[in-house]
Amino acid sequence: MASLNDYLLVSGLLFAIGLAGVIIRSNIIVIFMCLELMLAAASLTLVAFSRFNVSSNGLPDYDGQVFVFFIITVAAAEVAVGLAIIVALYRARQTINVEDLTSMRG
């Protein structure tokens, strides 16, 4: 059985990969996917802490899993708005490279 440290290690690695992708990459879609990867890592951490936090009656505390449900709901709305912004930027500038998007005016 996996321990809390195992889950936190995987979550930390996922977050580090996402952070590296946000910092290094210049494609706005890849940056957006890396942001979602960081959000998934935070959700994994919440679920792991929720699973290993046993309440006084011997049952797991499900508060972290409820938070993850709301995070997933907000992330779905974020994806819809974010992709709409990316499509609008591509239509206006014909590029999704971050270095080419230096100002908001064209």
C-alpha positions in Angstrom: 0.0 0.0 0.0 1.3 3.4 -0.9 2.1 5.9 1.9 1.3 9.6 2.1 4.9 10.3 1.2 4.5 8.4 -2.0 1.5 10.5 -3.0 3.2 13.7 -2.0 6.3 12.8 -4.0 4.3 12.1 -7.2 2.3 15.3 -6.6 5.5 17.3 -6.2 7.0 15.8 -9.4 3.8 16.7 -11.3 3.9 20.2 -10.0 7.6 20.6 -10.8 7.0 19.3 -14.4 4.1 21.8 -14.8 6.1 24.7 -13.4 9.1 23.9 -15.6 6.7 23.8 -18.6 5.2 27.2 -17.8 8.6 28.7 -17.4 10.4 27.1 -20.3 7.8 26.8 -23.1 6.7 29.5 -25.4 3.6 27.9 -26.9 0.6 29.2 -25.1 -1.3 25.9 -25.5 1.5 24.0 -23.8 1.7 26.6 -21.1 -2.1 26.2 -20.5 -1.7 22.4 -20.3 1.1 22.8 -17.8 -1.0 25.0 -15.7 -3.7 22.3 -15.7 -1.0 19.8 -14.7 -0.1 22.0 -11.7 -3.8 22.1 -10.7 -4.0 18.3 -10.9 -0.9 18.0 -8.7 -2.6 20.3 -6.1 -5.8 18.2 -6.3 -3.8 15.0 -5.8 -2.2 16.5 -2.7 -5.6 17.4 -1.3 -7.0 13.9 -1.9 -3.9 12.3 -0.3 -4.2 14.4 2.8 -7.9 13.8 3.0 -7.3 10.0 2.6 -4.7 9.8 5.3 -6.4 12.2 7.8 -8.5 9.8 9.9 -11.2 11.4 12.1 -12.0 10.4 15.6 -14.6 7.8 14.5 -12.1 5.9 12.4 -13.4 7.1 9.0 -11.3 9.2 6.6 -12.0 12.9 6.4 -13.5 13.7 3.1 -13.1 17.5 3.2 -10.2 17.5 0.8 -12.1 15.4 -1.7 -15.0 17.9 -1.6 -12.5 20.7 -2.4 -11.2 18.7 -5.3 -14.7 18.4 -6.7 -15.0 22.2 -6.7 -11.5 22.5 -8.2 -12.5 20.3 -11.1 -15.7 22.3 -11.6 -13.7 25.6 -11.7 -11.1 24.0 -13.9 -13.7 23.0 -16.5 -14.9 26.6 -16.7 -11.3 27.8 -16.8 -10.6 25.5 -19.8 -13.6 26.8 -21.7 -12.6 30.5 -21.1 -8.9 29.9 -21.6 -9.4 28.1 -24.9 -11.7 30.8 -26.1 -9.1 33.4 -25.3 -6.4 31.4 -27.1 -8.7 31.0 -30.2 -9.4 34.8 -30.2 -5.6 35.5 -29.9 -4.9 33.2 -32.8 -7.5 34.8 -35.0 -6.2 38.3 -34.2 -2.4 37.5 -34.4 -2.2 34.3 -36.4 0.3 32.9 -33.8 0.2 31.2 -30.4 3.8 31.9 -29.6 4.1 33.9 -26.4 7.1 35.8 -27.6 5.1 37.2 -30.5 2.4 38.4 -28.2 4.2 41.3 -26.6 1.4 43.7 -26.4 -2.4 43.6 -26.3 -2.7 46.0 -29.2 -2.0 44.8 -32.8 
